[in-house]
Amino acid sequence: MKLDVLDDSDSVARAAAALIAADAREAVAARRQFTFAVSGGKTPWIMLRDLANEDVPWAGIHIFQVDERVAPDGDPDRNLTHLRESFLRYAPLRPEQIHTMPVEDADLEAAAAQYSAALGEVCGSPAVLDLVHLGLGPDGHTASLVPGDAVLGVTGADVALTGVYQKRRRMTLTYPALNRARRVLWVVTGDEKVEMLQRLMDGDVSIPSGRVESGQALVLADRAAAAGLANRA
């Protein structure tokens, strides 16, 4: 897994935005579309704000969510709320280019299957996303693949539901969907991530993030998060 260490979280956000834009240009030139799944988090919202100002072939872009909390529309816990504020209001995307997880549906199992089908319609069968952006939790989780949850064992679906984690159930992409991506972009910032970033880079499969395949992965980290990784960058 390749690691690039930058000075601070703003530098990580800018570098991530530039990389996503470059991948988008390449994908649209080659395949006429770019499919991108985004996670939540403070640095990613800055990344997306920066992405809105990059040279991006917007007409060919499809945005998916990596995960979402089961909460009402507009709730501050929702990734979509921040995605709208930081990115969607600035990027010239049509509604049909934005694929949001249907976590407000009464039948969440059917909603997860619906989202999996939406992935397949845009990304093929099996669905192959061009780029998946992931974060890294202090407990080693990524997406909403959280320690001890049955979702970690899901292999027959690209989208699944978790149990309650930090007071909310979640809808999430599963390992099969993540591991088929053409590129995985890890964005990791903050000194609370030092231990888990070391374990991720070591391929520690005892943490959820360590089970995401690393062959097409790039980690962008700030110096605070990478403090335990001297001489690796």
Accessible surface in RSA format (square Angstrom, percent):
REM  Atomic radii and reference values for relative SASA: ProtOr
REM  Chains: A
REM  Algorithm: Lee & Richards
REM  Probe-radius: 1.40
REM  Slices: 20
REM RES _ NUM      All-atoms   Total-Side   Main-Chain    Non-polar    All polar
REM                ABS   REL    ABS   REL    ABS   REL    ABS   REL    ABS   REL
RES MET A   1    70.85  36.7   9.80   6.5  61.05 145.4  13.85  11.8  57.00  75.5
RES LYS A   2   133.12  64.9 122.20  75.0  10.92  26.0  77.90  70.1  55.22  58.8
RES LEU A   3    11.83   6.6   1.50   1.1  10.33  26.0   1.50   1.1  10.33  27.8
RES ASP A   4    50.79  35.6  48.24  48.0   2.56   6.0  14.10  33.2  36.69  36.6
RES VAL A   5    34.76  22.9  12.52  11.3  22.24  53.6  12.52  10.9  22.24  60.3
RES LEU A   6    45.67  25.4  41.32  29.6   4.35  10.9  45.67  32.1   0.00   0.0
RES ASP A   7    96.18  67.4  80.65  80.3  15.53  36.7  21.39  50.3  74.79  74.6
RES ASP A   8    70.76  49.6  68.40  68.1   2.35   5.6  31.71  74.6  39.04  38.9
RES SER A   9    36.61  30.9  35.85  47.8   0.76   1.8   9.42  20.1  27.19  38.1
RES ASP A  10    65.40  45.8  65.02  64.7   0.38   0.9  10.62  25.0  54.79  54.6
RES SER A  11    19.72  16.7  17.56  23.4   2.16   5.0   7.99  17.0  11.73  16.4
RES VAL A  12     0.00   0.0   0.00   0.0   0.00   0.0   0.00   0.0   0.00   0.0
RES ALA A  13     0.00   0.0   0.00   0.0   0.00   0.0   0.00   0.0   0.00   0.0
RES ARG A  14   134.27  56.4 130.77  66.7   3.50   8.3  57.83  79.0  76.44  46.3
RES ALA A  15    30.42  28.0  18.28  28.2  12.15  27.6  26.50  37.3   3.92  10.4
RES ALA A  16     0.00   0.0   0.00   0.0   0.00   0.0   0.00   0.0   0.00   0.0
RES ALA A  17     0.09   0.1   0.09   0.1   0.00   0.0   0.09   0.1   0.00   0.0
RES ALA A  18    46.11  42.4  42.00  64.8   4.11   9.3  42.88  60.4   3.23   8.6
RES LEU A  19    34.20  19.0  27.54  19.7   6.67  16.8  33.65  23.6   0.55   1.5
RES ILE A  20     1.80   1.0   1.80   1.3   0.00   0.0   1.80   1.3   0.00   0.0
RES ALA A  21     0.16   0.1   0.16   0.2   0.00   0.0   0.16   0.2   0.00   0.0
RES ALA A  22    43.53  40.0  38.19  58.9   5.34  12.2  39.25  55.3   4.28  11.3
RES ASP A  23    24.06  16.9  20.95  20.9   3.11   7.4   8.37  19.7  15.69  15.6
RES ALA A  24     0.98   0.9   0.98   1.5   0.00   0.0   0.98   1.4   0.00   0.0
RES ARG A  25    96.84  40.7  90.72  46.2   6.12  14.6  37.85  51.7  58.99  35.8
RES GLU A  26   126.54  72.6 118.12  89.4   8.42  20.0  44.88  86.8  81.66  66.7
RES ALA A  27     3.42   3.1   2.33   3.6   1.09   2.5   3.20   4.5   0.22   0.6
RES VAL A  28    32.48  21.4  28.48  25.8   4.00   9.6  28.48  24.7   4.00  10.8
RES ALA A  29    91.16  83.8  49.00  75.6  42.16  95.9  61.03  85.9  30.13  79.8
RES ALA A  30    73.13  67.2  33.21  51.3  39.92  90.8  42.73  60.2  30.40  80.5
RES ARG A  31   103.25  43.4  81.57  41.6  21.68  51.6  51.47  70.3  51.79  31.4
RES ARG A  32   207.97  87.3 192.67  98.2  15.30  36.4  68.68  93.9 139.29  84.4
RES GLN A  33    52.37  29.3  52.34  38.3   0.02   0.1  15.32  32.6  37.04  28.1
RES PHE A  34     2.69   1.3   2.69   1.7   0.00   0.0   2.69   1.6   0.00   0.0
RES THR A  35     1.51   1.1   1.51   1.5   0.00   0.0   0.89   1.2   0.62   0.9
RES PHE A  36     1.10   0.6   1.10   0.7   0.00   0.0   1.10   0.7   0.00   0.0
RES ALA A  37     0.00   0.0   0.00   0.0   0.00   0.0   0.00   0.0   0.00   0.0
RES VAL A  38     5.94   3.9   2.88   2.6   3.05   7.4   2.88   2.5   3.05   8.3
RES SER A  39     6.50   5.5   5.88   7.8   0.62   1.4   6.30  13.4   0.21   0.3
RES GLY A  40    20.00  24.7   0.00   N/A  20.00  24.7   6.94  19.0  13.06  29.2
RES GLY A  41    33.86  41.8   0.00   N/A  33.86  41.8  28.72  78.8   5.14  11.5
RES LYS A  42   173.56  84.7 159.64  97.9  13.93  33.2 104.87  94.4  68.70  73.2
RES THR A  43    10.07   7.2   8.58   8.7   1.49   3.6   2.29   3.1   7.78  11.8
RES PRO A  44     9.03   6.6   9.03   8.2   0.00   0.0   9.03   7.5   0.00   0.0
RES TRP A  45    37.27  15.0  36.15  17.5   1.11   2.6  28.12  15.0   9.15  14.8
RES ILE A  46    33.24  18.9  31.88  23.7   1.36   3.3  33.15  23.9   0.09   0.2
RES MET A  47     0.00   0.0   0.00   0.0   0.00   0.0   0.00   0.0   0.00   0.0
RES LEU A  48     0.37   0.2   0.37   0.3   0.00   0.0   0.37   0.3   0.00   0.0
RES ARG A  49   121.15  50.9 120.69  61.5   0.45   1.1  46.31  63.3  74.83  45.4
RES ASP A  50    26.43  18.5  22.93  22.8   3.49   8.3   8.49  20.0  17.94  17.9
RES LEU A  51     4.49   2.5   4.49   3.2   0.00   0.0   4.49   3.2   0.00   0.0
RES ALA A  52    17.10  15.7   2.38   3.7  14.72  33.5   2.38   3.4  14.72  39.0
RES ASN A  53   129.98  89.6  92.89  89.8  37.09  89.3  32.90  79.2  97.08  93.8
RES GLU A  54    58.88  33.8  46.20  35.0  12.67  30.2   6.39  12.4  52.49  42.9
RES ASP A  55   104.53  73.2  92.15  91.7  12.38  29.3  38.20  89.9  66.33  66.2
RES VAL A  56    13.68   9.0   2.68   2.4  11.00  26.5   3.11   2.7  10.58  28.7
RES PRO A  57    39.92  29.1  25.76  23.5  14.17  51.5  39.63  32.7   0.29   1.8
RES TRP A  58    35.32  14.2  31.69  15.3   3.63   8.5  21.59  11.5  13.74  22.3
RES ALA A  59    81.39  74.8  61.85  95.4  19.54  44.4  64.49  90.8  16.90  44.8
RES GLY A  60    10.59  13.1   0.00   N/A  10.59  13.1   8.97  24.6   1.63   3.6
RES ILE A  61     3.89   2.2   3.60   2.7   0.29   0.7   3.60   2.6   0.29   0.8
RES HIS A  62    36.02  19.7  36.02  25.0   0.00   0.0  15.84  16.3  20.17  23.5
RES ILE A  63     1.99   1.1   1.80   1.3   0.19   0.5   1.80   1.3   0.19   0.5
RES PHE A  64     0.06   0.0   0.00   0.0   0.06   0.2   0.06   0.0   0.00   0.0
RES GLN A  65     2.61   1.5   2.61   1.9   0.00   0.0   1.96   4.2   0.65   0.5
RES VAL A  66     0.00   0.0   0.00   0.0   0.00   0.0   0.00   0.0   0.00   0.0
RES ASP A  67    10.83   7.6  10.54  10.5   0.28   0.7   0.00   0.0  10.83  10.8
RES GLU A  68     0.92   0.5   0.00   0.0   0.92   2.2   0.92   1.8   0.00   0.0
RES ARG A  69    60.58  25.4  60.49  30.8   0.09   0.2   1.94   2.7  58.63  35.5
RES VAL A  70    35.92  23.6  29.19  26.4   6.73  16.2  29.19  25.4   6.73  18.3
RES ALA A  71     6.92   6.4   0.00   0.0   6.92  15.7   6.29   8.9   0.63   1.7
RES PRO A  72    84.44  61.5  78.16  71.2   6.29  22.9  83.87  69.2   0.58   3.6
RES ASP A  73    78.64  55.1  55.66  55.4  22.98  54.3  16.55  39.0  62.09  61.9
RES GLY A  74    43.94  54.2   0.00   N/A  43.94  54.2  25.60  70.3  18.34  41.1
RES ASP A  75    28.99  20.3  22.12  22.0   6.87  16.2   6.96  16.4  22.03  22.0
RES PRO A  76   100.35  73.1  92.06  83.9   8.29  30.1  92.59  76.4   7.76  48.2
RES ASP A  77    58.88  41.2  53.30  53.1   5.58  13.2   5.98  14.1  52.90  52.8
RES ARG A  78     3.30   1.4   3.27   1.7   0.03   0.1   0.86   1.2   2.44   1.5
RES ASN A  79    15.57  10.7  15.50  15.0   0.07   0.2   4.80  11.6  10.77  10.4
RES LEU A  80     6.70   3.7   6.70   4.8   0.00   0.0   6.70   4.7   0.00   0.0
RES THR A  81    17.95  12.8  16.70  16.9   1.25   3.0  17.02  22.9   0.93   1.4
RES HIS A  82    57.54  31.4  57.10  39.7   0.43   1.1  40.30  41.5  17.24  20.1
RES LEU A  83     2.66   1.5   2.66   1.9   0.00   0.0   2.66   1.9   0.00   0.0
RES ARG A  84    98.71  41.4  98.60  50.3   0.11   0.3  38.84  53.1  59.88  36.3
RES GLU A  85    86.83  49.8  80.05  60.6   6.77  16.1  27.27  52.7  59.56  48.6
RES SER A  86    17.08  14.4  11.16  14.9   5.91  13.6  17.08  36.4   0.00   0.0
RES PHE A  87     0.31   0.2   0.31   0.2   0.00   0.0   0.31   0.2   0.00   0.0
RES LEU A  88    28.10  15.7  13.47   9.6  14.64  36.8  13.72   9.6  14.39  38.7
RES ARG A  89   162.81  68.4 121.50  61.9  41.31  98.4  44.13  60.3 118.69  71.9
RES TYR A  90   128.64  60.1 101.33  57.7  27.30  71.0  73.25  55.0  55.39  68.3
RES ALA A  91     7.41   6.8   0.00   0.0   7.41  16.9   0.24   0.3   7.17  19.0
RES PRO A  92    88.93  64.8  61.24  55.8  27.69 100.7  77.25  63.8  11.68  72.6
RES LEU A  93    24.67  13.7   0.47   0.3  24.21  60.9   1.72   1.2  22.96  61.8
RES ARG A  94   113.23  47.5 110.41  56.3   2.82   6.7  59.93  81.9  53.30  32.3
RES PRO A  95   113.11  82.4 100.96  92.0  12.15  44.2 105.01  86.7   8.09  50.3
RES GLU A  96   103.81  59.6  88.26  66.8  15.55  37.0  63.08 122.0  40.73  33.3
RES GLN A  97     0.85   0.5   0.85   0.6   0.00   0.0   0.40   0.8   0.46   0.3
RES ILE A  98    39.44  22.4  25.27  18.8  14.17  34.2  25.27  18.2  14.17  38.5
RES HIS A  99    32.36  17.7  26.25  18.2   6.10  15.6  19.86  20.5  12.49  14.5
RES THR A 100    53.00  37.7  39.64  40.2  13.36  31.8  10.00  13.4  43.00  65.0
RES MET A 101     2.61   1.3   0.00   0.0   2.61   6.2   0.00   0.0   2.61   3.5
RES PRO A 102    22.14  16.1  11.43  10.4  10.71  38.9  22.14  18.3   0.00   0.0
RES VAL A 103     3.20   2.1   0.00   0.0   3.20   7.7   0.00   0.0   3.20   8.7
RES GLU A 104   103.98  59.7  70.60  53.4  33.39  79.5  32.74  63.3  71.25  58.2
RES ASP A 105    61.72  43.2  50.34  50.1  11.38  26.9  16.25  38.3  45.47  45.3
RES ALA A 106   112.62 103.5  68.26 105.3  44.36 100.9  79.22 111.6  33.39  88.5
RES ASP A 107    86.50  60.6  77.37  77.0   9.13  21.6  37.32  87.8  49.18  49.0
RES LEU A 108    28.26  15.7  24.29  17.4   3.98  10.0  24.29  17.1   3.98  10.7
RES GLU A 109   121.67  69.9 115.36  87.3   6.31  15.0  57.18 110.6  64.49  52.7
RES ALA A 110    53.48  49.2  41.32  63.8  12.16  27.7  48.80  68.7   4.68  12.4
RES ALA A 111     1.08   1.0   0.00   0.0   1.08   2.5   0.69   1.0   0.39   1.0
RES ALA A 112     4.47   4.1   4.47   6.9   0.00   0.0   4.47   6.3   0.00   0.0
RES ALA A 113    64.41  59.2  51.96  80.2  12.45  28.3  59.05  83.2   5.36  14.2
RES GLN A 114   104.33  58.3  95.38  69.7   8.95  21.3  40.32  85.8  64.01  48.5
RES TYR A 115     5.49   2.6   4.94   2.8   0.54   1.4   5.49   4.1   0.00   0.0
RES SER A 116    30.67  25.9  26.11  34.8   4.56  10.5   7.82  16.6  22.85  32.0
RES ALA A 117    55.56  51.1  42.45  65.5  13.11  29.8  53.49  75.3   2.07   5.5
RES ALA A 118    25.56  23.5  23.70  36.6   1.87   4.2  25.01  35.2   0.55   1.5
RES LEU A 119     0.20   0.1   0.20   0.1   0.00   0.0   0.20   0.1   0.00   0.0
RES GLY A 120    23.31  28.8   0.00   N/A  23.31  28.8  16.15  44.3   7.16  16.0
RES GLU A 121   150.96  86.7 109.94  83.2  41.02  97.7  48.25  93.3 102.71  83.9
RES VAL A 122    30.55  20.1  16.50  14.9  14.05  33.9  20.64  17.9   9.92  26.9
RES CYS A 123    15.13  11.4   0.00   0.0  15.13  35.6   5.30  13.4   9.83  10.6
RES GLY A 124    34.53  42.6   0.00   N/A  34.53  42.6  32.61  89.5   1.92   4.3
RES SER A 125   112.80  95.3  74.92 100.0  37.88  87.3  38.49  82.0  74.31 104.1
RES PRO A 126    88.60  64.6  77.60  70.7  11.00  40.0  84.57  69.8   4.03  25.0
RES ALA A 127     5.72   5.3   2.36   3.6   3.36   7.6   2.36   3.3   3.36   8.9
RES VAL A 128    40.80  26.8  37.80  34.2   3.00   7.2  37.80  32.8   3.00   8.1
RES LEU A 129     2.25   1.3   1.92   1.4   0.33   0.8   1.92   1.3   0.33   0.9
RES ASP A 130     8.55   6.0   5.53   5.5   3.02   7.1   3.04   7.2   5.51   5.5
RES LEU A 131     0.00   0.0   0.00   0.0   0.00   0.0   0.00   0.0   0.00   0.0
RES VAL A 132     0.00   0.0   0.00   0.0   0.00   0.0   0.00   0.0   0.00   0.0
RES HIS A 133     0.00   0.0   0.00   0.0   0.00   0.0   0.00   0.0   0.00   0.0
RES LEU A 134     0.00   0.0   0.00   0.0   0.00   0.0   0.00   0.0   0.00   0.0
RES GLY A 135    18.27  22.5   0.00   N/A  18.27  22.5  17.45  47.9   0.81   1.8
RES LEU A 136     5.33   3.0   0.00   0.0   5.33  13.4   0.62   0.4   4.71  12.7
RES GLY A 137     6.85   8.5   0.00   N/A   6.85   8.5   5.28  14.5   1.57   3.5
RES PRO A 138    81.21  59.2  66.45  60.6  14.76  53.7  66.97  55.3  14.25  88.6
RES ASP A 139    54.29  38.0  41.27  41.1  13.02  30.8  39.65  93.3  14.64  14.6
RES GLY A 140     0.00   0.0   0.00   N/A   0.00   0.0   0.00   0.0   0.00   0.0
RES HIS A 141    33.80  18.5  33.72  23.4   0.08   0.2  14.42  14.9  19.38  22.6
RES THR A 142     1.49   1.1   0.00   0.0   1.49   3.6   1.49   2.0   0.00   0.0
RES ALA A 143     8.94   8.2   0.00   0.0   8.94  20.3   1.30   1.8   7.64  20.2
RES SER A 144     0.12   0.1   0.05   0.1   0.07   0.2   0.07   0.1   0.05   0.1
RES LEU A 145     0.01   0.0   0.01   0.0   0.00   0.0   0.01   0.0   0.00   0.0
RES VAL A 146     3.93   2.6   3.93   3.6   0.00   0.0   3.93   3.4   0.00   0.0
RES PRO A 147    64.79  47.2  43.00  39.2  21.79  79.2  45.21  37.3  19.58 121.7
RES GLY A 148    82.17 101.3   0.00   N/A  82.17 101.3  43.14 118.4  39.03  87.4
RES ASP A 149    26.33  18.4  15.44  15.4  10.89  25.7   8.95  21.1  17.38  17.3
RES ALA A 150    92.32  84.9  68.00 104.9  24.31  55.3  80.88 113.9  11.44  30.3
RES VAL A 151     2.39   1.6   0.00   0.0   2.39   5.8   1.31   1.1   1.08   2.9
RES LEU A 152    26.31  14.7  25.27  18.1   1.04   2.6  25.27  17.7   1.04   2.8
RES GLY A 153    55.81  68.8   0.00   N/A  55.81  68.8  34.29  94.1  21.52  48.2
RES VAL A 154    40.46  26.6  34.43  31.2   6.03  14.5  39.81  34.6   0.65   1.8
RES THR A 155   112.86  80.3  91.89  93.2  20.97  50.0  60.76  81.6  52.10  78.8
RES GLY A 156    80.42  99.2   0.00   N/A  80.42  99.2  41.98 115.2  38.44  86.1
RES ALA A 157    41.01  37.7  32.74  50.5   8.27  18.8  40.01  56.3   1.01   2.7
RES ASP A 158    19.57  13.7  18.41  18.3   1.16   2.7   2.19   5.2  17.38  17.3
RES VAL A 159     5.38   3.5   0.00   0.0   5.38  13.0   0.00   0.0   5.38  14.6
RES ALA A 160    12.58  11.6   9.21  14.2   3.37   7.7  12.58  17.7   0.00   0.0
RES LEU A 161    21.17  11.8   2.48   1.8  18.69  47.0   2.48   1.7  18.69  50.3
RES THR A 162     1.17   0.8   0.00   0.0   1.17   2.8   1.17   1.6   0.00   0.0
RES GLY A 163    34.12  42.1   0.00   N/A  34.12  42.1  29.87  82.0   4.26   9.5
RES VAL A 164   110.22  72.5  77.98  70.6  32.25  77.7  77.98  67.8  32.25  87.5
RES TYR A 165    33.85  15.8  30.71  17.5   3.15   8.2  31.90  24.0   1.95   2.4
RES GLN A 166   123.41  69.0  92.03  67.3  31.38  74.7  43.27  92.1  80.14  60.8
RES LYS A 167   191.60  93.5 162.18  99.5  29.43  70.1 111.10 100.0  80.50  85.8
RES ARG A 168    61.41  25.8  58.77  30.0   2.64   6.3   9.05  12.4  52.35  31.7
RES ARG A 169    91.08  38.2  87.51  44.6   3.57   8.5  33.47  45.7  57.61  34.9
RES ARG A 170     7.88   3.3   7.88   4.0   0.00   0.0   0.31   0.4   7.57   4.6
RES MET A 171     0.00   0.0   0.00   0.0   0.00   0.0   0.00   0.0   0.00   0.0
RES THR A 172     0.00   0.0   0.00   0.0   0.00   0.0   0.00   0.0   0.00   0.0
RES LEU A 173     0.00   0.0   0.00   0.0   0.00   0.0   0.00   0.0   0.00   0.0
RES THR A 174     0.18   0.1   0.18   0.2   0.00   0.0   0.18   0.2   0.00   0.0
RES TYR A 175    15.33   7.2  15.17   8.6   0.16   0.4  15.17  11.4   0.16   0.2
RES PRO A 176    28.88  21.0  20.25  18.5   8.63  31.4  28.66  23.7   0.21   1.3
RES ALA A 177     1.77   1.6   1.14   1.8   0.62   1.4   1.27   1.8   0.50   1.3
RES LEU A 178     0.36   0.2   0.00   0.0   0.36   0.9   0.00   0.0   0.36   1.0
RES ASN A 179    41.92  28.9  21.75  21.0  20.16  48.5  10.12  24.3  31.80  30.7
RES ARG A 180    68.96  29.0  53.44  27.2  15.52  37.0  40.11  54.8  28.85  17.5
RES ALA A 181     7.91   7.3   0.00   0.0   7.91  18.0   0.00   0.0   7.91  20.9
RES ARG A 182   106.14  44.6  91.05  46.4  15.09  35.9  41.70  57.0  64.45  39.1
RES ARG A 183    69.21  29.1  69.21  35.3   0.00   0.0   9.41  12.9  59.81  36.2
RES VAL A 184     4.70   3.1   4.70   4.3   0.00   0.0   4.70   4.1   0.00   0.0
RES LEU A 185     0.00   0.0   0.00   0.0   0.00   0.0   0.00   0.0   0.00   0.0
RES TRP A 186     0.66   0.3   0.66   0.3   0.00   0.0   0.11   0.1   0.54   0.9
RES VAL A 187     6.95   4.6   0.39   0.4   6.56  15.8   0.39   0.3   6.56  17.8
RES VAL A 188     0.03   0.0   0.00   0.0   0.03   0.1   0.03   0.0   0.00   0.0
RES THR A 189    19.47  13.9  15.71  15.9   3.76   9.0   1.66   2.2  17.82  26.9
RES GLY A 190    19.08  23.5   0.00   N/A  19.08  23.5  19.08  52.4   0.00   0.0
RES ASP A 191   105.91  74.2  93.18  92.7  12.73  30.1  25.16  59.2  80.74  80.5
RES GLU A 192    98.69  56.7  75.43  57.1  23.26  55.4  49.52  95.8  49.17  40.1
RES LYS A 193    31.77  15.5  31.77  19.5   0.00   0.0   6.64   6.0  25.13  26.8
RES VAL A 194    35.86  23.6  35.40  32.0   0.46   1.1  35.40  30.8   0.46   1.3
RES GLU A 195   100.99  58.0  98.89  74.8   2.10   5.0  39.29  76.0  61.70  50.4
RES MET A 196    18.34   9.5  18.18  12.0   0.16   0.4  18.18  15.5   0.16   0.2
RES LEU A 197     0.03   0.0   0.03   0.0   0.00   0.0   0.03   0.0   0.00   0.0
RES GLN A 198    60.44  33.8  60.44  44.2   0.00   0.0   6.85  14.6  53.59  40.6
RES ARG A 199    68.54  28.8  68.28  34.8   0.26   0.6  24.21  33.1  44.33  26.9
RES LEU A 200     2.07   1.2   1.02   0.7   1.04   2.6   1.02   0.7   1.04   2.8
RES MET A 201    32.75  17.0  10.33   6.8  22.42  53.4  10.33   8.8  22.42  29.7
RES ASP A 202    94.76  66.4  60.09  59.8  34.66  82.0  27.47  64.6  67.29  67.1
RES GLY A 203    45.11  55.6   0.00   N/A  45.11  55.6  28.27  77.6  16.85  37.7
RES ASP A 204    38.21  26.8  29.99  29.9   8.22  19.4  17.12  40.3  21.09  21.0
RES VAL A 205   102.77  67.6  93.12  84.3   9.66  23.3  93.12  80.9   9.66  26.2
RES SER A 206    86.26  72.9  47.51  63.4  38.76  89.3  53.31 113.5  32.95  46.2
RES ILE A 207     7.57   4.3   7.03   5.2   0.54   1.3   7.57   5.5   0.00   0.0
RES PRO A 208     6.41   4.7   5.20   4.7   1.21   4.4   6.01   5.0   0.40   2.5
RES SER A 209     0.00   0.0   0.00   0.0   0.00   0.0   0.00   0.0   0.00   0.0
RES GLY A 210    11.38  14.0   0.00   N/A  11.38  14.0   1.39   3.8   9.99  22.4
RES ARG A 211    96.83  40.7  82.54  42.1  14.29  34.0  24.10  32.9  72.73  44.1
RES VAL A 212     6.02   4.0   0.24   0.2   5.79  13.9   0.28   0.2   5.74  15.6
RES GLU A 213   112.04  64.3 101.87  77.1  10.16  24.2  40.87  79.1  71.17  58.1
RES SER A 214    48.39  40.9  42.41  56.6   5.97  13.8   8.51  18.1  39.87  55.9
RES GLY A 215    70.04  86.4   0.00   N/A  70.04  86.4  39.40 108.1  30.64  68.6
RES GLN A 216   117.00  65.4 105.62  77.2  11.39  27.1  33.95  72.3  83.06  63.0
RES ALA A 217     9.06   8.3   0.00   0.0   9.06  20.6   1.09   1.5   7.97  21.1
RES LEU A 218    10.42   5.8  10.42   7.5   0.00   0.0  10.42   7.3   0.00   0.0
RES VAL A 219     0.00   0.0   0.00   0.0   0.00   0.0   0.00   0.0   0.00   0.0
RES LEU A 220     5.80   3.2   5.80   4.1   0.00   0.0   5.80   4.1   0.00   0.0
RES ALA A 221     0.00   0.0   0.00   0.0   0.00   0.0   0.00   0.0   0.00   0.0
RES ASP A 222     9.47   6.6   9.47   9.4   0.00   0.0   0.31   0.7   9.16   9.1
RES ARG A 223   142.73  59.9 136.17  69.4   6.56  15.6  53.54  73.2  89.20  54.1
RES ALA A 224    43.45  40.0  30.00  46.3  13.46  30.6  40.40  56.9   3.05   8.1
RES ALA A 225     0.29   0.3   0.00   0.0   0.29   0.7   0.00   0.0   0.29   0.8
RES ALA A 226     9.82   9.0   2.69   4.1   7.13  16.2   2.97   4.2   6.86  18.2
RES ALA A 227    74.48  68.5  40.27  62.1  34.22  77.8  49.98  70.4  24.50  64.9
RES GLY A 228    31.21  38.5   0.00   N/A  31.21  38.5  16.38  44.9  14.84  33.2
RES LEU A 229     6.68   3.7   0.28   0.2   6.40  16.1   1.52   1.1   5.16  13.9
RES ALA A 230    80.21  73.7  54.08  83.5  26.12  59.4  65.50  92.2  14.70  39.0
RES ASN A 231   157.82 108.8 109.28 105.6  48.54 116.9  38.66  93.1 119.16 115.2
RES ARG A 232   106.35  44.7  75.99  38.7  30.36  72.3  34.93  47.7  71.41  43.3
RES ALA A 233    84.64  77.8  25.51  39.4  59.12 134.5  48.49  68.3  36.15  95.8
END  Absolute sums over single chains surface
CHAIN  1 A     9991.0       7523.2       2467.7       5133.3       4857.6
END  Absolute sums over all chains
TOTAL          9991.0       7523.2       2467.7       5133.3       4857.6
